[in-house]
């Protein structure tokens, strides 16, 4: 997503830094970068769209918002867990950190997962659908 471009850059830099041997002693200082990403994700509005048949038939909008909200908070939870692991300094489990970073980077903070879930609803109804945007 374009809204999270800088945060993705930051996470890629953190992933690169923890995998380079000469930066391993700075793992504890990476927590400040991850904390900044957590705060940015909390306060940014992520935009998604929902499908509906008519302007009066928007019953699924609450379901779409629930999916989007769930994935946003799941990304925040993963970042919090990453922050906790990095705060252990030399005892940090770098394998777990790489798994969390890989998942967040590949899915753009789980927004790609949200889009896939929301497009499943559109394929279920073969009629011509309209789209409206909503923010989470």
C-alpha positions in Angstrom: 0.0 0.0 0.0 1.1 3.5 -0.7 0.1 4.7 2.7 2.7 2.4 4.3 5.6 2.9 2.0 8.0 4.5 4.5 7.1 1.9 7.2 7.9 -0.9 4.8 11.3 0.7 4.1 12.0 0.8 7.8 11.1 -2.9 8.3 13.3 -3.9 5.3 16.2 -2.0 6.9 15.6 -3.7 10.3 15.5 -7.1 8.6 18.7 -6.4 6.8 20.4 -5.1 9.9 19.6 -8.1 12.1 20.8 -10.5 9.4 24.2 -8.8 9.0 26.8 -10.0 11.5 28.4 -6.7 12.2 25.1 -5.1 13.3 24.0 -7.8 15.7 25.2 -5.8 18.7 22.7 -3.1 17.7 19.6 -5.4 17.8 18.3 -3.7 21.0 18.3 -0.3 19.3 16.1 -1.6 16.5 13.2 -1.4 18.9 13.0 2.3 18.5 12.5 1.9 14.7 9.9 -0.8 15.3 8.1 1.3 17.9 7.9 4.1 15.3 6.3 1.7 12.8 3.8 0.5 15.4 2.7 4.1 16.2 2.4 5.0 12.5 0.3 1.9 11.7 -2.0 2.6 14.7 -2.8 6.1 13.4 -2.8 5.6 9.7 -6.1 5.1 7.9 -6.0 2.1 5.6 -8.4 2.3 2.6 -10.2 -0.7 1.3 -13.3 -1.1 -0.9 -16.4 -3.1 -0.5 -18.8 -4.5 -3.1 -22.5 -4.0 -3.1 -25.3 -4.4 -5.6 -27.3 -1.3 -4.9 -26.8 1.8 -2.9 -29.3 0.7 -0.3 -27.9 -2.8 0.0 -24.6 -2.4 1.9 -25.2 -5.0 4.5 -21.8 -6.6 4.1 -19.9 -3.4 4.8 -19.7 -4.3 8.5 -18.2 -7.7 7.7 -15.7 -6.1 5.4 -14.7 -3.6 8.1 -14.4 -6.4 10.6 -11.9 -8.3 8.3 -9.9 -5.2 7.7 -9.8 -4.2 11.3 -8.8 -7.7 12.4 -5.9 -7.8 10.0 -4.7 -4.4 10.9 -4.6 -5.3 14.6 -3.0 -8.6 13.8 -0.2 -6.7 12.1 0.2 -4.4 15.1 0.3 -7.5 17.3 3.0 -9.0 15.2 5.0 -5.8 15.3 4.6 -5.7 19.1 5.9 -9.3 19.3 8.8 -8.4 17.1 9.6 -5.4 19.3 9.5 -7.7 22.4 11.9 -10.1 20.7 14.3 -7.3 19.7 14.3 -5.8 23.2 16.0 -9.0 24.5 19.3 -7.7 23.0 21.7 -10.6 22.6 19.1 -13.3 23.6 16.7 -12.3 20.8 15.4 -15.2 18.7 16.5 -13.9 15.3 14.7 -16.8 13.5 11.4 -15.7 15.0 12.2 -12.0 14.1 12.9 -13.0 10.5 9.6 -14.9 10.3 7.6 -12.0 11.6 9.4 -9.5 9.4 9.0 -11.7 6.3 5.3 -12.1 6.8 4.8 -8.4 7.4 6.9 -7.3 4.4 5.5 -9.8 2.0 1.9 -9.0 2.8 2.3 -5.2 3.2 1.2 -5.3 6.9 -1.4 -7.9 6.0 -3.2 -5.6 3.6 -2.7 -8.1 0.7 -4.4 -10.8 2.9 -7.3 -8.4 3.5 -7.7 -7.7 -0.2 -7.8 -11.4 -1.0 -10.4 -12.0 1.7 -12.6 -9.2 0.4 -12.4 -10.3 -3.3 -13.8 -13.7 -2.3 -17.1 -12.0 -1.6 -17.1 -10.4 -5.0 -16.6 -13.7 -6.8 -19.5 -15.3 -5.0 -22.1 -13.0 -6.5 -22.1 -13.0 -10.3 -24.0 -9.8 -10.7 -22.6 -6.4 -11.6 -21.2 -4.9 -8.4 -20.5 -1.4 -7.3 -17.5 -0.4 -5.1 -17.3 2.0 -2.2 -14.2 2.8 -0.2 -14.0 2.6 3.6 -11.2 3.3 6.0 -9.9 1.4 9.0 
